[in-house]
Amino acid sequence: MSKINEFMEKGKGLINKGLNNFKDRKILLFSVLIIIISVISSFIYISIQSNLNIKNCLNLKRIYTKNSRLISIPDNNKYNLRDFYIKTAYNCCCSGQFKNDFVNLCALETCISQGVRCLDFQIYSMDNKPVVAASSINDFSTKGTYNSIPLATVFNTIATQAFSSGICSNYNDPLILHFRIMSNNCKMYNEFANIIKNNSAFHSKTLGKSYSYENHGHNLGTEPISQFKGKIIIMVDNSNPLYQHTKLDEFVNITSGSSTPFMRFLRFKDIKYNQDMNLTEFNKKNMSIVLPDISPFDTNIDFNLARSYGCQFIGMSFQNYDNKLIQYNNFFDSKRSAFVLKPKNLRFIPLTIPIPPPAKEEYSYKPRHIKSNYYSLKI
């Protein structure tokens, strides 16, 4: 009987061992399967994302089949820079979204060919050099795009295309570059200045020493726009004022910010929920740039709302060809210019008093000689 029990116990042991081995194999097979699926999924995701960069550029080519037909402002234009709405591109090197997507020169080239004359960039520091990227958060250490473009490459593209009549129909218009610099690296700022200085084609288009150091504290918006034809105006967001302590400051013509005296930097929420009752009056004598709210998405804003406050620079995402962008483009196309004069009620027009007619001689206070038969007086 004991042998039978012993045999039974051995049998149970073998069965349990087999079941355990089967479970272990099952777990092993399941783990291997998970790994294989993960690898395949990662490969597919990387392939799709890699193709996204190409797809974005193809999409821009499909949307914009022709260059713009905008014309440059005339040489004798008597109005000031602040008196115009100016065609502006937000994150102009972005060919897609601002997170898990790409920046590409094809986006910049598209903006230039479409007559955009204010180009907005987000600048980061990589290996002490300035690069163009984008992000969905306001953080110096985090960029949202997979890649970046060296600023030197961007400046080469601007120098060769933005002032070329074969590429840009309004090539003789002023070109405003707006930089939002996301770095506290002084070496990068100095390298930024060196890139401007060492690129002769680009440097020759800058405004020069007369407008250096933020126009020496004067309001650039009050200058006649004709003085800037065929020139590059460099504008920097001063929410990070470090540039003032670097070589870059020499090349800065104007700054934007929430409290700068001559140029305000606003997000669309600041316009949508505007509490500043003096914004319209401010924009008569000064200028404002309005950009979309910080977001991962290339959402366009209501151009007409910002326009009603007299805001001069209203940035749009040209890769997102939606109804808002179509309306925006139609506005400038209808005037055949990237610089559209604001209506009278949104411009500063000095009150002048007509020159009065000459006073009658008898009303004069000058000495008079009065003479009669009885007296002769000089009064």
C-alpha positions in Angstrom: 0.0 0.0 0.0 2.9 2.4 0.8 4.4 1.7 -2.6 1.2 2.5 -4.3 1.0 5.8 -2.3 4.6 6.6 -3.1 4.0 5.9 -6.8 0.9 8.2 -6.7 2.9 11.0 -5.1 5.7 10.7 -7.7 3.0 10.9 -10.4 1.5 14.0 -8.9 5.0 15.5 -8.7 5.7 14.9 -12.3 2.3 16.3 -13.4 2.8 19.4 -11.2 6.3 19.9 -12.6 5.0 19.5 -16.2 2.3 22.1 -15.5 4.8 24.5 -14.0 7.1 24.0 -17.0 4.1 24.7 -19.2 3.2 27.8 -17.3 6.8 29.0 -17.5 6.9 28.4 -21.2 3.6 30.2 -21.6 4.9 33.2 -19.7 8.2 33.1 -21.7 6.3 32.9 -25.0 4.0 35.7 -23.9 6.9 37.9 -22.9 8.7 37.2 -26.2 5.5 38.0 -28.1 5.2 41.3 -26.2 8.8 42.2 -27.1 8.3 41.4 -30.7 5.1 43.5 -30.9 6.8 46.4 -29.2 9.7 46.3 -31.6 7.5 46.1 -34.6 5.3 48.9 -33.2 8.3 51.1 -32.6 9.6 50.4 -36.1 6.3 51.3 -37.6 6.0 54.5 -35.5 9.6 55.6 -36.4 8.9 54.9 -40.1 5.7 56.9 -40.0 7.3 59.8 -38.1 10.3 59.8 -40.5 8.0 60.0 -43.4 6.0 62.8 -41.7 8.8 65.2 -42.4 8.6 64.5 -46.2 4.8 64.4 -46.0 4.6 67.8 -44.5 6.6 69.4 -47.3 4.6 67.6 -49.9 1.5 69.0 -48.3 2.8 72.5 -48.5 3.6 72.0 -52.2 0.1 70.8 -52.7 -1.5 73.8 -51.0 0.7 76.5 -52.4 1.0 75.7 -56.1 1.9 79.3 -57.1 3.9 82.1 -55.6 2.1 85.2 -54.3 1.5 88.2 -56.6 1.9 90.8 -53.9 3.8 93.9 -54.9 6.3 96.0 -52.9 5.2 99.2 -51.4 6.1 102.3 -53.5 9.2 104.3 -52.8 7.3 107.5 -52.1 5.1 105.9 -49.4 4.6 108.7 -46.7 3.3 106.5 -43.9 5.2 105.2 -40.9 5.9 101.5 -40.0 3.3 101.5 -37.3 0.5 102.5 -39.7 0.3 99.1 -41.4 -1.0 95.6 -41.0 1.9 93.3 -41.8 1.7 89.7 -43.1 3.2 87.6 -40.4 4.0 83.8 -40.1 4.1 82.2 -36.6 6.9 79.6 -36.1 7.7 80.0 -39.8 10.0 77.0 -40.0 7.3 74.5 -38.7 5.9 72.3 -41.4 3.5 70.5 -39.0 2.6 70.7 -35.4 4.7 72.1 -32.6 5.2 68.8 -30.7 6.4 65.4 -32.1 6.8 66.9 -35.5 9.5 68.6 -37.6 10.9 72.0 -38.6 12.0 72.2 -42.2 13.3 74.8 -44.6 10.5 74.0 -47.0 8.1 75.8 -44.5 10.3 78.9 -44.4 10.6 78.9 -48.2 6.8 78.6 -48.5 6.3 81.7 -46.3 8.8 83.7 -48.3 7.2 82.7 -51.6 3.8 83.7 -50.2 5.0 87.2 -49.5 5.2 87.0 -45.7 7.3 89.9 -44.5 7.4 89.2 -40.7 8.9 85.8 -39.8 8.6 84.5 -36.3 11.2 82.1 -34.9 11.8 80.2 -31.7 15.5 79.9 -30.9 17.2 77.3 -28.8 20.9 76.6 -27.8 22.6 73.4 -29.0 26.4 73.1 -28.5 26.6 76.8 -27.9 25.0 77.5 -31.3 21.6 79.0 -32.1 19.1 76.6 -33.7 15.5 77.0 -34.8 12.9 74.6 -33.4 9.5 74.9 -31.7 7.8 73.7 -28.5 4.4 73.4 -27.0 5.6 74.6 -23.6 7.4 77.7 -22.4 10.6 76.0 -21.2 14.2 76.8 -22.1 15.4 73.1 -21.9 12.6 71.4 -23.8 11.9 71.6 -27.5 8.8 69.9 -29.0 10.1 69.2 -32.5 12.2 66.1 -33.3 14.8 68.2 -35.1 16.1 71.7 -35.4 17.7 73.8 -38.1 21.0 75.8 -37.6 20.3 79.5 -37.6 23.1 80.0 -40.0 21.3 77.8 -42.5 18.1 79.8 -42.0 19.9 83.1 -42.6 21.4 81.7 -45.8 17.9 80.9 -47.0 16.6 84.4 -46.1 19.5 86.1 -47.8 19.1 84.2 -51.0 15.4 84.0 -51.3 13.6 86.8 -49.4 15.1 89.5 -51.6 15.0 87.6 -54.9 12.5 88.8 -57.5 12.4 85.3 -59.0 11.1 83.8 -55.7 9.4 86.6 -53.9 7.2 89.1 -55.8 7.4 91.7 -53.0 11.2 91.3 -52.6 11.8 95.0 -52.0 9.6 95.2 -49.0 11.0 95.5 -45.5 11.5 92.1 -43.8 11.0 91.9 -40.0 12.5 88.9 -38.1 11.0 88.2 -34.7 13.1 86.0 -32.4 11.8 84.4 -29.2 15.1 83.2 -27.7 14.7 80.2 -25.3 18.2 80.2 -23.6 20.3 81.7 -20.9 23.6 80.7 -22.7 25.6 83.8 -23.3 27.9 82.0 -25.7 25.0 81.2 -27.9 23.9 84.8 -28.0 27.4 85.9 -29.0 27.4 83.2 -31.7 24.1 84.5 -32.9 25.7 87.9 -33.4 28.7 86.3 -35.2 26.4 84.5 -37.6 24.8 87.8 -38.6 28.2 89.5 -38.9 29.9 86.7 -40.9 27.1 86.3 -43.5 27.8 89.2 -45.8 24.6 88.8 -47.9 22.5 88.9 -44.8 24.5 91.5 -42.9 24.3 93.9 -45.8 20.5 93.9 -45.5 20.4 94.8 -41.8 19.7 98.4 -40.7 23.2 99.2 -39.5 24.5 101.3 -36.6 21.9 104.1 -36.9 19.2 101.7 -35.6 21.4 99.6 -33.3 20.8 98.9 -29.6 17.0 99.0 -29.9 17.1 102.1 -32.1 19.0 103.8 -29.3 15.8 104.0 -27.2 13.6 105.6 -29.9 10.3 104.4 -31.3 11.0 102.5 -34.6 7.3 102.6 -35.4 7.4 106.3 -36.0 10.0 106.0 -38.8 8.8 106.2 -42.4 8.4 102.8 -43.9 10.2 103.9 -47.0 13.4 104.0 -45.1 13.3 100.2 -44.5 12.6 99.1 -48.1 14.8 96.1 -49.0 16.1 95.9 -45.4 16.0 93.5 -42.5 14.6 94.6 -39.1 15.6 92.5 -36.2 13.1 92.2 -33.4 13.7 90.2 -30.1 11.3 89.2 -27.4 12.6 90.9 -24.3 10.9 88.6 -21.8 14.4 87.2 -21.5 16.6 90.3 -21.5 20.0 88.5 -21.5 20.7 89.6 -25.1 21.3 93.1 -23.7 24.5 91.8 -22.1 25.9 90.1 -25.2 27.1 91.1 -28.7 23.6 90.4 -30.1 22.3 93.7 -28.7 24.2 95.7 -31.3 21.9 94.1 -34.0 18.6 94.5 -32.2 16.4 97.2 -33.7 13.3 96.8 -31.6 12.0 94.6 -28.8 8.6 93.1 -28.0 7.3 92.3 -24.6 4.4 92.7 -22.2 5.7 96.0 -20.8 8.0 97.4 -23.5 7.3 101.0 -24.4 7.0 100.8 -28.2 6.1 97.1 -29.0 3.8 94.8 -27.1 4.0 91.0 -27.4 0.5 89.5 -26.9 -0.9 86.0 -27.1 -4.4 85.6 -28.6 -5.9 85.0 -25.1 -4.8 88.6 -24.3 -6.8 89.9 -27.2 -9.8 87.6 -26.7 -10.1 88.5 -23.0 -8.7 92.0 -23.4 -8.8 94.1 -20.2 -6.6 96.9 -21.6 -9.0 99.6 -22.8 -6.1 101.6 -24.1 -4.8 98.9 -26.5 -6.3 100.6 -29.6 -4.8 104.0 -28.6 -1.5 102.3 -27.8 -1.4 100.8 -31.4 -1.9 104.2 -32.9 1.4 105.5 -31.7 3.2 102.2 -31.2 3.0 98.5 -32.3 1.8 95.1 -31.2 2.6 91.5 -32.3 -0.1 88.9 -31.6 0.7 85.2 -31.7 -1.4 82.1 -31.1 -1.6 80.7 -27.6 1.1 78.2 -26.6 -0.1 74.8 -27.8 1.1 71.6 -29.4 -1.2 72.4 -32.4 -0.9 74.7 -35.3 -4.3 76.4 -34.5 -4.9 79.7 -36.3 -6.4 82.7 -34.6 -9.2 85.1 -35.4 -7.3 87.7 -37.4 -10.2 90.1 -37.5 -10.4 90.5 -33.7 -6.8 91.4 -33.4 -7.1 93.7 -36.4 -9.9 95.6 -34.8 -7.5 96.7 -32.0 -5.1 98.0 -34.6 -2.5 95.3 -33.9 0.1 95.4 -36.7 1.7 91.9 -36.6 -0.8 89.0 -36.4 1.0 85.7 -36.7 -0.6 82.7 -38.5 0.4 79.1 -39.1 0.8 78.8 -42.8 1.0 75.0 -42.7 -2.6 74.9 -41.5 -4.6 76.0 -44.5 -7.9 76.5 -42.8 -10.7 79.1 -43.3 -9.0 81.6 -41.0 -5.8 81.5 -43.0 -7.7 81.7 -46.3 -9.5 84.8 -45.0 -6.1 86.2 -43.8 -4.5 85.6 -47.2 -7.5 87.1 -49.0 -7.2 90.3 -46.9 -3.6 90.9 -48.1 -4.2 89.6 -51.6 -7.1 92.0 -52.1 -4.7 94.9 -51.4 -1.9 93.2 -53.4 0.5 94.0 -50.5 2.0 92.5 -47.4 1.7 96.0 -45.9 -1.9 97.1 -45.7 -2.6 100.6 -44.4 -4.7 100.7 -41.3 -8.0 102.7 -41.4 -7.9 106.3 -40.3 -9.6 105.7 -37.0 -6.8 103.2 -36.0 -3.9 105.5 -37.0 -2.4 108.4 -35.1 -3.2 111.5 -37.1 -1.8 114.7 -35.5 -4.2 117.6 -35.1 -3.1 120.6 -37.0 -4.3 124.2 -36.9 -4.5 126.1 -40.2 -2.1 129.0 -40.5 -4.1 132.1 -39.7 -4.4 134.9 -42.3 -2.1 138.0 -41.8 -3.5 140.5 -39.4 -4.6 143.9 -40.6 -2.1 146.7 -40.4 -4.3 148.7 -38.0 -4.3 145.9 -35.5 -0.5 145.9 -35.2 1.3 146.9 -32.0 4.3 148.4 -33.7 5.0 152.2 -33.1 2.8 154.6 -35.0 3.3 158.2 -35.9 0.2 160.4 -35.4 0.3 163.9 -36.7 -2.1 166.9 -37.1 -2.0 170.7 -37.4 -1.7 170.9 -33.6 0.4 167.9 -32.6 2.8 165.2 -33.7 3.1 162.1 -31.6 4.8 158.7 -31.8 2.9 156.0 -29.9 
